């Protein structure tokens, strides 16, 4: 007779160490598709837009729901650093989480299938990425050397084969690509159907355009740098929130000796946003990025920046010094970066200190 314990389902990886953060303005029916993978985990839902609107979450999920009124109550004047009417509000979920790891996904992202037709458990692959080392200091031409069936190739220095901790796992998307508005306009029917079975470490000194719709990270290693900036309502720019965080994160990871992986897992991005609306949000960023990217490529951090918070405050000073000449917005953004760190530290005090985070709206 089979042992009942052996027949029980295995405990999901990092069940008590990971929160799933979802920004939304609508009912979360999409979770039904993700139920086999997400139901064991705790969800933090950040409701954007009208706080009087009721957001419905399917039964059976363990979640907290925060709206703008909650954000204002918890952060007080510091709530000014959290974007409104923009998915950048998701970073509030990172701040109030008490878990080691975060996975964040958009509500128009569905479960994808691999070439064999099997449903992809994106969360499981992200966890695998985060728990395996990264190799940012020397590129392995066989992609991730820690993947089953792979290894370090001939000529790879043995002194670097231990790797470094992975701070970020950046997943990709099938169907609707993550394009900017001009590319959307010239390629309205283009769909990504190419499934590449690979994960690689982004080399040190190389920036990348981070997309927040399918992203996981080690909150303890890099959380305070995952600020999605000031976007949306009252701001001159949108749709650069995740990219701004990605540029900051990569500079800090390079400085602290942490890794960033990209590739698997894929999700199915179901809905193309309106390219004309996107163009209105992006157009200043399209010009500004030609100066923002060289700024981050040249950014260096002093040796005494030994924590993510210190690194981020130093970056904020450099943003104010170098980018405020591009537009006064960057002066405001630099101040918001400091406010974000102050709010983060207030809600996430060192071990042993009392936290000021009130209980969320647990369901």
N, C-alpha and C positions, 0 to 999 in steps of 0.2 A: 504494500500500500504506500503510495507516495506521501512523503512527509509534507504536512500542510505548510510549514514554513518555507520549504523549498518551492512550493507551488505559488507562494505569494509573489506579488509583483515586486521587483527590485526598487529600492528607494531612488527617486530621481536624483541625478547629480546636483550637488550644491542646493538641495531643496530649501535648507534653512539659511543659506548664505547669499541668496540672490533675489533681487527685486526686479520686476518687469515694469518699466515706466512707459506710459502711453499718454500722449497729448491728444485731446479730441474736442470736437464741438458737436458730436452726434452720438446716437445710441451705438453701443459697441457690439452689434450683432456679429461682426467679423470674428469675434472671439470663439464663436461656435466651431469654426474651422480649426482653430488653434487649440481647442479644448484638450485633445489627447496629450499635447505637449506642455500647455501653460497651466492647466488646472491645479497641479500640485504646488505651484509657486504663488507668492504674494504679489499682487499688482498694486502699483501706485498710479492712479489716473489723475491727470491734471486737466481739468476742464477749462478750455479757453472760451473767450467771449462772454455772453450774457450769463451771469451767475445765478439768475433766477430760473433758468432753463433746467429741466430735470433730465439727467443723462441716465439711460437705462443700461444696466449691465446684466448679462445672462446669469441665471441662477447657477450656484455651485462654485463660483470663483471667490477667493479670499482677496479682498481689496480695500484700499483707502481711496476716497475721492476728495480732491481739493479743487475749489473754484477760486475766483479772484477775491472774493470776500475772505476766504480762509487765508490766502496768501497775505492779504493786507493785515489781517489779525495777527498772524504768526510773525511776520517780518516788520510790521510797523512802517516807519519811514523808509527802511531799507528795501521795502517791496518795490521801490522805484527801479531796482536793477533787474526785475523780472519782466520780460516782454509781455505785451498784451495784444490780443488778436494776431497771434503768430505762434507757430508750433515751437518756437524758441522757449515758450513757457515751460516746456518739459524739464528744463534743468532745475526747476524748483523741486521736482521729484527726486533728482539726484541729491539735493541738499537735505531733504527730510528723511531719506532712506537711512536705515541703520545697518544695512547689509554690506558685505565685502564687495559684492559684484552687482553690476547693473546691466540689464539688457533693455534697450529701448527700440520700439517699433511703431510705425505709423498705422493708423486705422484703415488705410486702403491697401495694406499689404497682406496677401494671402499665402497659404502654404504652397510652395512650388513642388514640382516633381523632378527627380533626376532622369537622365536619359532612359533608365530602365522602367520608368513609370512609378517608382517608389516615392511616397511623400517624404519631403525633406524635413527633418527635425532641426530647424535652424538653431534653436537654443542649444541643443546638445553639441552641435559643431562649434558654436561660439565658446562654450565652456571648454571644449577640447583645445581650442586655440589659446584661450587664456591660461590654461593649466600647463601648456607646453612652452618651453623657452623660445625666445626670438634670437635672431642672428643679425643685428643691424651693422656690425662692424666689418663683415666680409660676406659677400653675396654667394650663396650656394646655388649653382646653376640647375640643380635638381629640385628647385623650390624648397619646401619645408623639409629639412633633413630628419625631423622627428616623426614624420608621417610614416605609417606602416608601409613597408616596401621600399622606403627611401633611406638615404644616409648621406653623410658628407662626402663630396666628391674628392678625387685625387687632387692634392694641392691645397686643400683647405687646412689652415693652420690648426694644429691640435690644441694649441693654447686657447683657441676661441670656440672650441666645440661644446663647451658647457653652456654657452649662450647666456642670455640675460632674461630677467622676468618680463613677461608680456603684459603690457598695460592696456592695450587696446586691440580689439578684434573687429575689423571693418568688413561687414558682409556686403554682398552684391545683389543684383536684382535681374530677374527675367521679365520679359514682356516690355513694360514701359521703362526706357533708360532714364537715368538721372541727368537730363540735359538742361542747359540754360535756355532762356527764351529764344534767342536768335537761332540756335540749333534746332529747337522745336519747330520754329516757323519754316525752316528750309527742309526739315525732314519730318513732316507731320505723321507719316505712316510708318516710320522706322520702329522696329521692335527688336529687342535683344533676345535671340533664340539660341545663343551660343553658351553652352554650359562647359566651363573649363574646370576640370577636377584638380584644383591646385590652391594652395595657400603659400604666400611668400611674405617675408619680412621686408618692410620698406627700409632701404638703407639709411644709415645715419647721414644727415645733411641734405636729405631729399624731402621736400614737402609733398603733400597730396591733398586733393579735394575731398574732405571727409563728408560723407552723407549720413545723416542721423536717422534714416528710416529703417536701418537694419544694422544696429551697432551695439557692441558690448564692451565693457571696460571694467578694470579692477578699480573700484572706487577708492580703496585704501591707498593705491599707488598713485593715481592720477586724478581722482575726483575733483579736487578744488580747481583744476584747470579746465574742467568740462563746462565752462560758462558759454552759453550760446548767444551772448551779447545783447545789445538793445536793438530790437527789430520790431516791425509791425506798427501798431497804432502810435502815432506821434513821432515816428522816426522816418528819416529820409530813405531808408533802405529795408529790404526784406530778402529772404531766401539766401542770405549769406551767414546765417546763424551757425549752422553746423560746420561750415568751412572756416569761419573765424575760430571756432573752438579747435578745429583740427590743426590749423596753423600754430596756434598757441601750444597745444598739446605736443605737437611734434618737436618744436623747439625745446620744450621742457624735457621731453623724453630723451632727446639726444643729449641734453646737458646732464641728466641724472643717470644715464645708462640704462634706459628702459626700452622695450621693444613695441612696435606696432605691426600687426599682421593684417593682410588684406587678401580677399579671394572668397573661398567658401566661408559661410554658407550662402546660398541663394534663397531669396523669397520671391513671390510673384507680385510685382507691382501692378495693381489692377487698373489704375485710373490716371490718365494724363491730365495734369492741371492746365488751365487756360493759358496759352502762351502770351496773349496780349496782357492779361492781368499780371503774369510773371514778369513781362518786360517792364511794366510800370514799377514793379517792386525792385527789379534788378538793375535798372539802367545806370544808376549812379555807381553801383558796385562794379559794373562791367568796366567803367573808366577807372575807378579807384583801385581795382585789383592790380592794375599795371604798376602801381606804386606800393601797394600793400605787400605783394608777394616779394619784391626785392627787399623790402624792409625786413620781413621774416627770414629771408635767405641770409641776410647780413647780421641778424640779431645774435648777440652773444650774451651769456650770463656770467657774472663773476663767481669765483670759487666759493664765496661765502653763501651763495644761494643753494642751500643744502636741503630745502624742503620745497614741495610744490607751491605752498603759499608764498614763500620768499621769492621763488622764481616768478610767480604770477604778478606779484607787486612790482618787481623789477621790470617785467615786460610792460606793465601799465605805465610806468614812468617813461619808458622808451616810446610807447605809443603816443603819449602826450607830447613828448619832445620832438618826435620825427613826423608823426602823421597828422597832427593838428593843423599843420600848414596845408595839408591836402583839403581839409574841410573841418569846420568847427565841430562837426559831429564826433570826430575822434577825440576831442577834448572831453566831451560828454561821456563817450564810451570808456575812456581811460578812468574817469571818476567812477563809473558804474562797475568797472573791474575791481576797484578797491572796495566798493560797497559790497560786492558779491563775496569777496574773501572775508570781510568783516561779518557778514551774515552767516557764511559757512562756518566760521570759527565759533560764532555764538551758538549755533545749533549743533555743532559737532565739537564739543570741548574735549581737551585731552582726557585720557583715561583717568577715572577717579573724580573728575569734576562733574557737577550737576548739569544736566542738559536742560535747556529752556524750551525744548520742542514739546508742544502740547500733543496729546493723542490726536491722531487724524480721525476722519470719519470712517472708522472701520465698519465693514459690512460682513 
